[in-house]
Amino acid sequence: MPTHYEHFEENLAHWERRAGNLTTYGFNVSDARDLTTTVGSRTEIFLKTAVLPHSSPRKDFNGCINELELLGVNESDRDTLHDLRRIYNSGKHNPQWIPSL
């Protein structure tokens, strides 16, 4: 049975292929929004359940990313996660938002 990380890693590879297909063959807004929402929500869940299971369940995605510093995750990687969080939040909260792949 795969670990949480192995399962997440498989999903990352799948999402990367989907993003590549969207950028290569074109995309409609709903496909891109779906991809960004899926990647953002699954990443947040992965952080909360597998990486930071001891954190408060009320901690938001931003707080989880910031807490990664205590685990030695470098600033560049945290900044990348913050970029993902901003894209995810835009897709979730702004119906007029058009993603850029």
Wavefront OBJ file of the C-alpha trace (Angstrom):
o trace
v 0.000 0.000 0.000
v 1.468 3.389 -0.974
v 2.333 5.955 1.664
v 0.677 9.382 1.736
v 3.760 10.813 0.085
v 3.881 8.177 -2.670
v 0.218 8.748 -3.437
v 0.714 12.520 -3.494
v 3.789 12.125 -5.706
v 1.724 10.095 -8.211
v -0.897 12.837 -8.211
v 1.780 15.485 -8.809
v 3.012 13.617 -11.881
v -0.553 13.340 -13.178
v -1.255 17.052 -12.577
v 1.979 18.002 -14.298
v 0.962 15.971 -17.368
v -2.482 17.615 -17.343
v -0.925 21.088 -17.132
v 1.443 20.201 -19.965
v -1.465 19.042 -22.111
v -3.435 22.191 -21.365
v -0.519 24.438 -22.296
v 0.314 22.420 -25.415
v -3.163 21.852 -26.812
v -4.968 24.853 -25.401
v -7.497 24.973 -22.627
v -10.797 26.388 -21.608
v -11.070 28.315 -18.367
v -13.038 25.619 -16.555
v -10.331 22.990 -17.201
v -7.602 25.278 -15.879
v -9.689 26.322 -12.851
v -10.434 22.680 -12.104
v -6.745 21.780 -12.232
v -5.633 24.667 -10.017
v -8.409 24.003 -7.502
v -7.598 20.300 -7.373
v -3.853 20.829 -6.945
v -4.354 23.488 -4.284
v -6.898 21.578 -2.222
v -5.028 18.285 -2.375
v -1.752 19.986 -1.438
v -3.404 21.662 1.536
v -4.901 18.350 2.671
v -1.552 16.578 2.230
v 0.217 19.181 4.354
v -2.414 19.031 7.082
v -2.687 15.242 7.263
v 0.708 13.832 6.325
v 3.249 16.570 6.975
v 1.739 18.517 9.879
v -0.716 16.137 11.568
v 0.041 17.678 14.970
v -1.075 21.183 13.899
v -4.422 22.646 14.793
v -7.134 21.549 12.362
v -8.173 25.204 12.229
v -4.840 26.272 10.746
v -5.296 27.551 7.217
v -3.161 26.786 4.158
v -1.065 29.920 4.734
v -0.326 28.905 8.322
v 0.625 25.390 7.260
v 3.058 26.697 4.669
v 4.617 29.065 7.199
v 4.960 26.224 9.723
v 7.083 24.280 7.231
v 9.973 26.591 8.147
v 10.144 24.803 11.507
v 10.675 21.537 9.608
v 13.572 22.981 7.618
v 11.741 23.658 4.352
v 13.649 26.430 2.625
v 12.184 29.827 1.786
v 12.185 29.227 -1.964
v 10.045 26.094 -1.607
v 7.699 27.863 0.816
v 7.399 30.767 -1.639
v 6.420 28.310 -4.372
v 3.734 26.874 -2.105
v 2.515 30.399 -1.335
v 2.250 31.034 -5.096
v 0.145 27.888 -5.396
v -1.980 29.010 -2.436
v -2.651 32.390 -4.061
v -3.648 30.753 -7.354
v -5.845 28.251 -5.520
v -7.545 30.993 -3.491
v -8.138 33.087 -6.601
v -9.852 30.177 -8.311
v -11.869 29.379 -5.231
v -13.033 32.874 -4.291
v -13.083 34.916 -7.498
v -15.450 33.660 -10.212
v -13.999 36.213 -12.670
v -10.434 34.943 -12.240
v -8.854 33.451 -15.357
v -5.886 31.187 -14.627
v -2.638 31.412 -16.524
v -0.820 28.160 -17.053
l 1 2 3 4 5 6 7 8 9 10 11 12 13 14 15 16 17 18 19 20 21 22 23 24 25 26 27 28 29 30 31 32 33 34 35 36 37 38 39 40 41 42 43 44 45 46 47 48 49 50 51 52 53 54 55 56 57 58 59 60 61 62 63 64 65 66 67 68 69 70 71 72 73 74 75 76 77 78 79 80 81 82 83 84 85 86 87 88 89 90 91 92 93 94 95 96 97 98 99 100 101
